[in-house]
Amino acid sequence: MNDRDSRALTVHSHPDRQVGGYRDVRVAEFGETVPLPDPVGTDLDTEILKTCVR
């Protein structure tokens, strides 16, 4: 999920079915490199998202 107004990206990971949510939630500003956990296992460069805001 991203929020263009706040210029931020939220990554939810490690789902926990017992609590019905995620164990890890990370918010990063556009422009940061965000590590995506396994099974994706790569880094997401969010610099391009800066072009999606006013």
ABEGO torsion letter per residue (X at the ends): XBBAAAGBBBBBBGBBAAAGBBABBBBBBBGBBBBBBOAAGBBBBAAAAAAABX
